[in-house]
């Protein structure tokens, strides 16, 4: 089967999942949740106000009509205005995406780079004291909550030592990258590197056990060359896929970092929305992040097949 | 080596392997201690009243107070004013007569309030003078209980759905796979936030339900795969030929053979849910204000640290880190003990 047909089939398979996500979010907000009119009207609401708000939101209409409205909102990208700030939801996402990416892309690149290097080193000395120490260390490092890293890191490196700004953001990309994003990225790496190292180590060890490595050794190649050229190339296939598929998860993983360091990104906006019961933002974020996840998975799958000639499009 | 009359089962073998694993046994001991503390706190034997204000505000830990006697004394003087009349700059306290009436009516309460407060506590005190040591125990109770119960719920759901999907296959499998696809398309924390936003009522039960109802996907995937593999095995076919019903084949015959997968997933879920609870409670979407958990302690500790009061942060952070480390190592050891093929 060729690529186009494969692509179409996968896109077609996405439709029921997407509909499911839409249905789940719809049921959650329009059926499980209480009447949002009471949230919006505030404490001193009279019945007319409530009826008026209900009419404006369209929740006085039958369920199926509400579902159609919701689907129309998703397709057109027009979720109306934020309930808290009156800012259009689409505008919020457009302006908050940039800061999130400035935080996430360096984090992703650094994490992958450091994790691959460390994983290669521990694989080369597998079973040794260094390997075991690093693996135990990574378990301990993973066990400390990101919250503790952020609280302590922000206090020690920003408030106490003054090496970094405590929080903030500017309009200048370079300034953001070199000043404001540095500490959050480093703290984020504290928790994200250890699991990656453990995962990549198993990928690399899987390859080291293969026959072609024995052949390469028998040919008399040096151990670094075997690791860097032969093994890494093959281990890169699951690693790349893994990085790509983890992208949307990273987006939400930055919730806490963005909140603590006052970075005006999507994660912080979602936390604010949950605090303020700002339903349009949460609904839009859930649906669009789900779409992004599905596409990232598809991309990872495609790349996996492109990199590994043994896997066919079927 | 003694001659065995019957060959040892999976669990006996696993237990033997685990007992040889020194790291695993240490981890098991640590986790056991935590669970014992949680049980005792649940039964009301220890840490019964964390809301009692036993120390002065921000009472330092005992070992720290000795080094910093002077600062401790100073902070005590600053707080020790309620006996004398407060200087009101010549103003009349408008509530004075009311307060006097209340004090006359409830003399015993006055005694309670005026009970001597300790200058230092074993692990220090928080803003109100609550004993951090008792708070940590109480917080452990909440966090571990939420983690355990929600993990049990999620594992139960995942196992049931995975068993049904894998065993019956066809359209049943398609249906459950669709549900799995929907739940995994939304990043976990985002889904949890969305539900927390909708429910708008904080509480331990709500928290358990949120985590349990969203966290079943990992168990489902693995259990389903196990059932797909096992349902065509000879022992299951034989059971079917002898007239065992579907339910019997699923839960009496196959389930014990997948139990090692389920156990490892359960303990992974406990770790994950404890972490999630801490984040949710920290952000204020988790436990209500009258319940203390590691997350709510970290939330308070965030502001305390700026004042240099590090003990609550250290206590809650350390308690959590030790448990999670031990639990992770126990999980690794369990996996090795239950599935020795994986180790190499």
HADDOCK unambig.tbl for C-alpha pairs under 7 A between the chains (distance, minus, plus):
assign (segid A and resid 17 and name CA) (segid B and resid 178 and name CA) 6.35 0.50 0.50
assign (segid A and resid 17 and name CA) (segid B and resid 181 and name CA) 6.04 0.50 0.50
assign (segid A and resid 17 and name CA) (segid B and resid 182 and name CA) 5.33 0.50 0.50
assign (segid A and resid 20 and name CA) (segid B and resid 182 and name CA) 5.65 0.50 0.50
assign (segid A and resid 21 and name CA) (segid B and resid 182 and name CA) 5.36 0.50 0.50
assign (segid A and resid 28 and name CA) (segid B and resid 198 and name CA) 6.98 0.50 0.50
assign (segid A and resid 29 and name CA) (segid B and resid 198 and name CA) 6.22 0.50 0.50
assign (segid A and resid 33 and name CA) (segid B and resid 198 and name CA) 4.91 0.50 0.50
assign (segid A and resid 33 and name CA) (segid B and resid 199 and name CA) 5.83 0.50 0.50
assign (segid A and resid 139 and name CA) (segid B and resid 325 and name CA) 6.27 0.50 0.50
assign (segid A and resid 140 and name CA) (segid B and resid 325 and name CA) 5.47 0.50 0.50
assign (segid A and resid 143 and name CA) (segid B and resid 321 and name CA) 5.12 0.50 0.50
assign (segid A and resid 143 and name CA) (segid B and resid 324 and name CA) 5.25 0.50 0.50
assign (segid A and resid 143 and name CA) (segid B and resid 325 and name CA) 5.28 0.50 0.50
assign (segid A and resid 144 and name CA) (segid B and resid 321 and name CA) 4.79 0.50 0.50
assign (segid A and resid 145 and name CA) (segid B and resid 275 and name CA) 6.98 0.50 0.50
assign (segid A and resid 148 and name CA) (segid B and resid 317 and name CA) 6.39 0.50 0.50
assign (segid A and resid 151 and name CA) (segid B and resid 302 and name CA) 6.07 0.50 0.50
assign (segid A and resid 155 and name CA) (segid B and resid 306 and name CA) 6.97 0.50 0.50
assign (segid A and resid 249 and name CA) (segid B and resid 187 and name CA) 5.76 0.50 0.50
assign (segid A and resid 252 and name CA) (segid B and resid 190 and name CA) 6.69 0.50 0.50
assign (segid A and resid 274 and name CA) (segid B and resid 193 and name CA) 6.82 0.50 0.50
assign (segid A and resid 274 and name CA) (segid B and resid 197 and name CA) 5.04 0.50 0.50
assign (segid A and resid 277 and name CA) (segid B and resid 197 and name CA) 5.99 0.50 0.50
assign (segid A and resid 282 and name CA) (segid B and resid 194 and name CA) 6.39 0.50 0.50
assign (segid A and resid 286 and name CA) (segid B and resid 186 and name CA) 6.63 0.50 0.50
assign (segid A and resid 286 and name CA) (segid B and resid 190 and name CA) 6.81 0.50 0.50
assign (segid A and resid 289 and name CA) (segid B and resid 186 and name CA) 6.73 0.50 0.50
assign (segid A and resid 290 and name CA) (segid B and resid 185 and name CA) 4.97 0.50 0.50
assign (segid A and resid 290 and name CA) (segid B and resid 186 and name CA) 4.72 0.50 0.50
assign (segid A and resid 293 and name CA) (segid B and resid 185 and name CA) 5.92 0.50 0.50
assign (segid A and resid 294 and name CA) (segid B and resid 185 and name CA) 6.25 0.50 0.50
